[in-house]
Amino acid sequence: MLERLQKNNPTLYFILDLLANIIIIVILVYAVRTYLISPFQVYGPSMCDTLNNIKGTCKDSFGEYLIVNKAGYKFFGAPERGDIIVLRPPHNSKDFYIKRIVGLPGEKIKLQNGKVFVYNKGNPDGLELKEYYLNEDNKNKTYPILSKTVTSYEVPENNYFVMGDNRNKSTDSRSCFSGPGDRDCNDPINHFLAKDRIEGKAWVVLWPFNKIRILKNPAY
């Protein structure tokens, strides 16, 4: 039938063939971006110096382009401490944030003297995280935001505690993903990020070209 159509009406055959190819390409692109990988452009300084430090300056606007690995969490394993993730913050389905996972499900995270301590089955007395990725402006300066009385956070199952590497300029779990004057943290669950809000793991920086690199997890 297709051969007859190609012979008798080549114009119609060309149009149908073109439409079929466009549909296939759209489906493939959608599948890849939904389930495998997708591009992402970092906005703001909250992950500086790890991300968006361009020519020695923390970008306050759009900066580095990277690839987000979506397949890893869907098919191969759970998020780990140290992963840099792209996420949709709680109560906000319009925006995307990029942060680092610090607390895992079932753990207790405590902020004390500007440092981060993790309490879990393997470390019942607490483990101080050695966060070498923090720049000099942020080392030993991790403090609560909004509520100065809340210094410890018990992470529920299927949830995570996340922060930006630029602790002084990051809206994250400490502030319930809200800025001053926005929704408060009266409900403790607002401090945490549900697993289904994680879009994927930041994998490779592609631009600027002089900063192309694979983003590796820290060895705590």
C-alpha contacts under 8 A as a table, 3 or more apart, distances in Angstrom:
res1	aa1	res2	aa2	distance
1	M	4	R	5.10
1	M	5	L	6.18
2	L	5	L	5.00
2	L	6	Q	6.02
2	L	13	Y	7.68
3	E	6	Q	5.05
3	E	7	K	6.21
4	R	7	K	5.12
4	R	8	N	5.96
5	L	8	N	5.16
5	L	9	N	5.36
5	L	10	P	6.72
5	L	12	L	7.71
5	L	13	Y	6.10
6	Q	9	N	5.60
6	Q	10	P	4.61
6	Q	11	T	7.97
6	Q	12	L	7.84
6	Q	13	Y	5.28
6	Q	14	F	7.81
7	K	10	P	5.95
9	N	12	L	5.59
9	N	13	Y	6.30
10	P	13	Y	4.93
10	P	14	F	6.02
11	T	14	F	5.12
11	T	15	I	6.32
12	L	15	I	5.12
12	L	16	L	6.18
13	Y	16	L	5.23
13	Y	17	D	6.01
14	F	17	D	5.11
14	F	18	L	6.04
15	I	18	L	5.10
15	I	19	L	6.17
16	L	19	L	5.11
16	L	20	A	6.11
17	D	20	A	5.13
17	D	21	N	6.27
18	L	21	N	5.21
18	L	22	I	6.21
19	L	22	I	5.06
19	L	23	I	6.15
20	A	23	I	5.19
20	A	24	I	6.25
21	N	24	I	5.10
21	N	25	I	6.14
22	I	25	I	5.12
22	I	26	V	6.12
23	I	26	V	5.16
23	I	27	I	6.18
24	I	27	I	5.18
24	I	28	L	6.16
25	I	28	L	5.10
25	I	29	V	6.06
26	V	29	V	5.16
26	V	30	Y	6.05
27	I	30	Y	5.14
27	I	31	A	6.10
28	L	31	A	5.10
28	L	32	V	6.09
29	V	32	V	5.17
29	V	33	R	6.07
30	Y	33	R	5.27
30	Y	34	T	5.89
31	A	34	T	5.16
31	A	35	Y	5.80
31	A	36	L	7.34
32	V	35	Y	5.51
32	V	36	L	4.86
32	V	37	I	5.90
32	V	38	S	7.31
33	R	36	L	5.88
33	R	37	I	5.18
33	R	38	S	4.70
34	T	37	I	7.19
34	T	38	S	7.46
34	T	70	K	7.41
35	Y	70	K	5.72
35	Y	71	A	5.62
35	Y	74	K	7.68
36	L	69	N	6.21
36	L	70	K	4.92
36	L	71	A	4.53
37	I	67	I	6.58
37	I	68	V	5.43
37	I	69	N	4.75
37	I	70	K	5.30
37	I	71	A	6.92
38	S	67	I	5.73
38	S	68	V	5.29
38	S	69	N	7.00
38	S	70	K	7.48
39	P	65	Y	7.08
39	P	66	L	5.86
39	P	67	I	4.68
39	P	68	V	6.07
40	F	65	Y	5.79
40	F	66	L	5.39
40	F	67	I	6.11
40	F	68	V	6.72
41	Q	62	F	6.60
41	Q	63	G	6.49
41	Q	64	E	5.76
41	Q	65	Y	4.41
41	Q	66	L	6.27
42	V	51	L	7.62
42	V	52	N	6.82
42	V	62	F	5.80
42	V	63	G	5.53
42	V	64	E	5.45
42	V	65	Y	6.32
42	V	66	L	7.67
42	V	98	I	7.40
43	Y	52	N	7.72
43	Y	59	K	7.70
43	Y	60	D	7.01
43	Y	61	S	5.22
43	Y	62	F	4.30
43	Y	63	G	6.09
44	G	47	M	7.88
44	G	52	N	7.30
44	G	58	C	7.80
44	G	59	K	5.76
44	G	60	D	4.26
44	G	61	S	4.84
44	G	62	F	6.36
44	G	63	G	7.64
45	P	48	C	5.25
45	P	51	L	7.81
45	P	52	N	6.39
45	P	53	N	7.86
45	P	58	C	5.45
45	P	59	K	5.55
45	P	60	D	5.36
45	P	61	S	7.73
45	P	166	N	6.88
45	P	169	K	6.85
45	P	170	S	7.72
46	S	99	K	7.80
46	S	164	G	5.22
46	S	165	D	6.38
46	S	166	N	4.88
46	S	167	R	7.09
46	S	169	K	5.42
46	S	170	S	4.61
46	S	171	T	7.56
47	M	50	T	5.74
47	M	51	L	5.26
47	M	52	N	7.00
47	M	98	I	7.44
47	M	99	K	6.76
47	M	164	G	5.02
47	M	165	D	4.64
47	M	166	N	5.21
47	M	170	S	7.66
48	C	51	L	4.98
48	C	52	N	5.73
48	C	53	N	5.67
48	C	58	C	5.94
48	C	135	N	7.94
48	C	165	D	6.15
48	C	166	N	5.31
49	D	52	N	6.76
49	D	53	N	5.21
49	D	58	C	6.95
49	D	133	Y	7.64
49	D	134	L	7.19
49	D	135	N	6.33
49	D	165	D	7.32
49	D	166	N	7.15
50	T	53	N	6.97
50	T	133	Y	6.70
50	T	134	L	7.92
50	T	165	D	7.07
51	L	64	E	7.09
52	N	57	T	7.98
52	N	58	C	5.76
52	N	59	K	5.54
52	N	63	G	5.53
52	N	64	E	5.60
53	N	56	G	5.76
53	N	57	T	5.23
53	N	58	C	4.48
53	N	59	K	6.29
54	I	57	T	5.32
54	I	58	C	6.42
54	I	59	K	6.84
54	I	63	G	7.75
59	K	62	F	6.98
59	K	63	G	6.31
64	E	205	V	6.98
64	E	206	L	7.56
64	E	207	W	5.52
64	E	208	P	6.36
65	Y	205	V	5.93
65	Y	206	L	5.63
65	Y	207	W	5.07
65	Y	208	P	7.43
66	L	202	A	6.91
66	L	203	W	7.04
66	L	204	V	5.42
66	L	205	V	4.14
66	L	206	L	5.31
66	L	207	W	7.03
67	I	202	A	6.20
67	I	203	W	5.61
67	I	204	V	5.25
67	I	205	V	6.48
67	I	206	L	7.28
68	V	86	V	7.42
68	V	200	G	5.73
68	V	201	K	5.40
68	V	202	A	4.56
68	V	203	W	5.46
68	V	204	V	7.40
69	N	72	G	6.24
69	N	200	G	5.38
69	N	201	K	5.12
69	N	202	A	6.26
69	N	203	W	5.87
70	K	73	Y	6.38
70	K	74	K	6.74
70	K	199	E	6.43
70	K	200	G	4.36
70	K	201	K	6.52
71	A	74	K	5.12
71	A	75	F	5.85
71	A	76	F	7.32
71	A	200	G	7.57
72	G	75	F	5.64
72	G	76	F	5.00
72	G	77	G	6.30
72	G	200	G	7.53
72	G	201	K	7.64
73	Y	76	F	5.81
73	Y	77	G	5.21
73	Y	78	A	5.45
73	Y	79	P	6.44
73	Y	200	G	6.80
73	Y	201	K	7.90
74	K	77	G	7.18
79	P	83	D	6.78
79	P	101	I	7.93
80	E	83	D	5.71
80	E	101	I	7.00
80	E	104	L	7.33
81	R	100	R	7.82
81	R	101	I	5.15
81	R	102	V	5.31
81	R	103	G	6.56
81	R	104	L	6.71
82	G	100	R	5.86
82	G	101	I	5.28
82	G	102	V	6.16
82	G	217	N	5.45
82	G	218	P	5.91
83	D	100	R	5.59
83	D	101	I	5.48
83	D	201	K	6.63
83	D	202	A	7.72
83	D	217	N	5.95
84	I	98	I	6.93
84	I	99	K	5.61
84	I	100	R	4.31
84	I	101	I	6.44
84	I	201	K	5.87
84	I	202	A	5.50
85	I	98	I	5.57
85	I	99	K	5.61
85	I	100	R	6.09
85	I	101	I	7.29
85	I	198	I	6.92
85	I	199	E	7.31
85	I	200	G	5.72
85	I	201	K	4.42
85	I	202	A	5.40
86	V	96	F	6.59
86	V	97	Y	5.70
86	V	98	I	4.47
86	V	99	K	6.74
86	V	198	I	6.26
86	V	199	E	5.47
86	V	200	G	5.64
86	V	201	K	6.29
86	V	202	A	6.62
87	L	96	F	5.53
87	L	97	Y	5.29
87	L	98	I	6.20
87	L	99	K	7.81
87	L	197	R	5.70
87	L	198	I	4.42
87	L	199	E	5.13
87	L	200	G	7.24
88	R	92	N	6.66
88	R	93	S	5.96
88	R	94	K	7.59
88	R	95	D	6.15
88	R	96	F	4.90
88	R	97	Y	6.23
88	R	197	R	5.26
88	R	198	I	6.47
88	R	199	E	7.14
89	P	92	N	5.50
89	P	93	S	7.05
89	P	95	D	7.28
89	P	96	F	6.96
89	P	97	Y	6.80
89	P	177	F	6.45
89	P	193	L	7.09
89	P	197	R	6.82
90	P	93	S	7.59
90	P	177	F	7.34
90	P	190	N	7.21
90	P	193	L	6.69
90	P	194	A	7.84
90	P	197	R	7.35
92	N	95	D	6.47
93	S	96	F	7.95
98	I	164	G	7.48
99	K	162	V	6.04
99	K	163	M	5.44
99	K	164	G	4.76
99	K	165	D	7.46
99	K	172	D	7.59
100	R	162	V	5.40
100	R	163	M	5.44
100	R	164	G	5.85
100	R	165	D	7.12
101	I	104	L	7.54
101	I	160	Y	6.76
101	I	161	F	6.10
101	I	162	V	4.47
101	I	163	M	6.68
102	V	160	Y	7.55
102	V	161	F	5.66
102	V	162	V	5.33
102	V	163	M	6.82
103	G	107	E	6.36
103	G	108	K	7.30
103	G	109	I	6.27
103	G	118	V	7.28
103	G	155	V	6.91
103	G	160	Y	5.55
103	G	161	F	4.51
103	G	162	V	6.69
104	L	107	E	5.71
104	L	155	V	6.70
104	L	159	N	7.03
104	L	160	Y	5.13
104	L	161	F	6.65
105	P	155	V	5.34
105	P	156	P	5.52
105	P	157	E	4.63
105	P	158	N	5.73
105	P	159	N	5.43
105	P	160	Y	5.87
106	G	120	N	7.33
106	G	154	E	6.96
106	G	155	V	5.33
106	G	156	P	5.55
106	G	157	E	5.63
107	E	118	V	6.91
107	E	119	Y	5.75
107	E	120	N	5.07
107	E	154	E	6.00
107	E	155	V	5.47
107	E	156	P	7.84
108	K	118	V	5.93
108	K	119	Y	4.99
108	K	120	N	6.65
108	K	152	S	6.86
108	K	153	Y	5.55
108	K	154	E	4.34
108	K	155	V	6.02
109	I	116	V	7.03
109	I	117	F	5.83
109	I	118	V	4.91
109	I	119	Y	6.39
109	I	152	S	5.47
109	I	153	Y	5.10
109	I	154	E	6.39
109	I	155	V	7.60
109	I	161	F	7.99
110	K	116	V	5.91
110	K	117	F	5.10
110	K	118	V	6.50
110	K	119	Y	7.95
110	K	151	T	5.76
110	K	152	S	4.15
110	K	153	Y	6.37
111	L	114	G	6.40
111	L	115	K	5.67
111	L	116	V	4.88
111	L	117	F	6.38
111	L	142	T	6.80
111	L	143	Y	6.33
111	L	144	P	7.14
111	L	151	T	5.23
111	L	152	S	6.19
112	Q	115	K	5.32
112	Q	116	V	6.51
112	Q	117	F	7.48
112	Q	143	Y	7.60
112	Q	151	T	7.10
113	N	140	N	7.17
113	N	141	K	7.66
113	N	142	T	7.98
113	N	143	Y	7.89
114	G	139	K	7.87
114	G	140	N	4.44
114	G	141	K	4.19
114	G	142	T	4.42
114	G	143	Y	5.55
115	K	128	E	7.15
115	K	129	L	7.61
115	K	140	N	5.08
115	K	141	K	6.64
115	K	142	T	5.69
115	K	143	Y	7.83
116	V	128	E	5.80
116	V	129	L	5.77
116	V	142	T	7.02
117	F	126	G	5.76
117	F	127	L	5.17
117	F	128	E	4.36
117	F	129	L	6.00
118	V	123	N	7.37
118	V	126	G	5.24
118	V	127	L	5.04
118	V	128	E	6.45
118	V	129	L	7.21
119	Y	122	G	7.89
119	Y	123	N	5.44
119	Y	124	P	5.40
119	Y	125	D	6.50
119	Y	126	G	4.48
119	Y	127	L	6.44
120	N	123	N	5.07
120	N	124	P	5.44
120	N	126	G	7.36
121	K	124	P	5.62
123	N	126	G	5.16
123	N	127	L	6.02
129	L	220	Y	6.32
130	K	220	Y	5.97
131	E	134	L	5.97
131	E	139	K	7.80
131	E	220	Y	7.41
132	Y	135	N	7.81
133	Y	165	D	7.20
133	Y	218	P	7.94
134	L	137	D	7.85
134	L	138	N	5.68
134	L	139	K	5.61
134	L	165	D	5.81
134	L	166	N	7.03
135	N	138	N	5.45
135	N	139	K	6.15
135	N	166	N	7.72
136	E	139	K	5.43
137	D	141	K	7.77
138	N	141	K	5.15
138	N	142	T	7.01
138	N	165	D	7.82
138	N	166	N	6.36
138	N	167	R	6.09
138	N	168	N	6.82
139	K	142	T	7.52
141	K	167	R	7.35
141	K	168	N	7.82
142	T	167	R	6.01
142	T	168	N	7.69
143	Y	151	T	7.87
143	Y	167	R	7.97
144	P	147	S	6.51
144	P	148	K	5.74
144	P	150	V	6.80
144	P	151	T	6.15
144	P	174	R	5.67
144	P	175	S	7.54
145	I	148	K	6.57
145	I	174	R	5.48
145	I	175	S	5.20
146	L	174	R	7.85
146	L	175	S	5.97
146	L	180	P	6.98
146	L	184	D	7.89
147	S	150	V	5.70
147	S	175	S	7.81
147	S	185	C	7.72
148	K	151	T	7.07
150	V	153	Y	7.73
153	Y	191	H	7.83
155	V	159	N	6.28
155	V	160	Y	6.27
155	V	161	F	6.67
155	V	192	F	6.82
156	P	159	N	5.49
156	P	160	Y	7.64
156	P	192	F	7.87
158	N	194	A	6.01
158	N	195	K	5.64
159	N	192	F	5.96
159	N	193	L	5.21
159	N	194	A	4.32
159	N	195	K	5.55
160	Y	192	F	5.56
160	Y	193	L	5.03
160	Y	194	A	6.44
160	Y	195	K	7.10
161	F	173	S	5.85
161	F	191	H	7.19
161	F	192	F	5.30
161	F	193	L	6.34
162	V	172	D	6.29
162	V	173	S	5.51
162	V	192	F	7.55
162	V	193	L	7.39
163	M	167	R	7.13
163	M	170	S	7.06
163	M	171	T	7.70
163	M	172	D	5.20
163	M	173	S	6.18
163	M	174	R	7.51
164	G	167	R	5.73
164	G	169	K	7.95
164	G	170	S	5.36
164	G	171	T	7.50
164	G	172	D	6.76
165	D	170	S	7.72
166	N	169	K	5.60
166	N	170	S	6.06
167	R	170	S	5.38
171	T	174	R	7.53
171	T	175	S	6.27
171	T	176	C	7.81
171	T	177	F	5.23
171	T	178	S	6.17
171	T	179	G	6.43
172	D	175	S	5.72
172	D	176	C	6.17
172	D	177	F	4.48
172	D	178	S	7.36
172	D	191	H	7.96
173	S	176	C	4.87
173	S	177	F	5.67
173	S	190	N	7.67
173	S	191	H	4.57
173	S	192	F	5.76
173	S	193	L	7.47
174	R	177	F	7.33
174	R	191	H	6.12
175	S	178	S	5.60
175	S	179	G	7.04
175	S	184	D	7.68
175	S	185	C	6.94
175	S	191	H	6.80
176	C	183	R	7.85
176	C	184	D	7.21
176	C	185	C	5.96
176	C	190	N	5.06
176	C	191	H	4.40
176	C	192	F	7.19
177	F	190	N	7.90
177	F	191	H	7.37
178	S	182	D	5.66
178	S	183	R	6.20
178	S	184	D	7.52
179	G	182	D	5.56
179	G	183	R	7.95
181	G	184	D	7.71
184	D	187	D	7.99
185	C	188	P	6.17
185	C	190	N	6.25
185	C	191	H	7.08
187	D	190	N	5.86
188	P	191	H	5.85
189	I	192	F	5.75
190	N	193	L	7.75
193	L	197	R	6.69
193	L	198	I	7.90
194	A	197	R	5.54
194	A	198	I	7.44
195	K	198	I	5.57
196	D	199	E	7.77
202	A	215	L	6.97
203	W	214	I	6.05
203	W	215	L	5.48
203	W	216	K	7.92
204	V	212	I	7.30
204	V	213	R	5.78
204	V	214	I	4.48
204	V	215	L	5.79
205	V	211	K	7.10
205	V	212	I	5.12
205	V	213	R	5.33
205	V	214	I	6.39
205	V	215	L	7.29
206	L	209	F	6.37
206	L	211	K	7.43
206	L	212	I	4.98
206	L	213	R	7.17
207	W	210	N	7.45
207	W	211	K	6.48
207	W	212	I	6.09
208	P	211	K	5.44
208	P	212	I	6.69
209	F	212	I	5.36
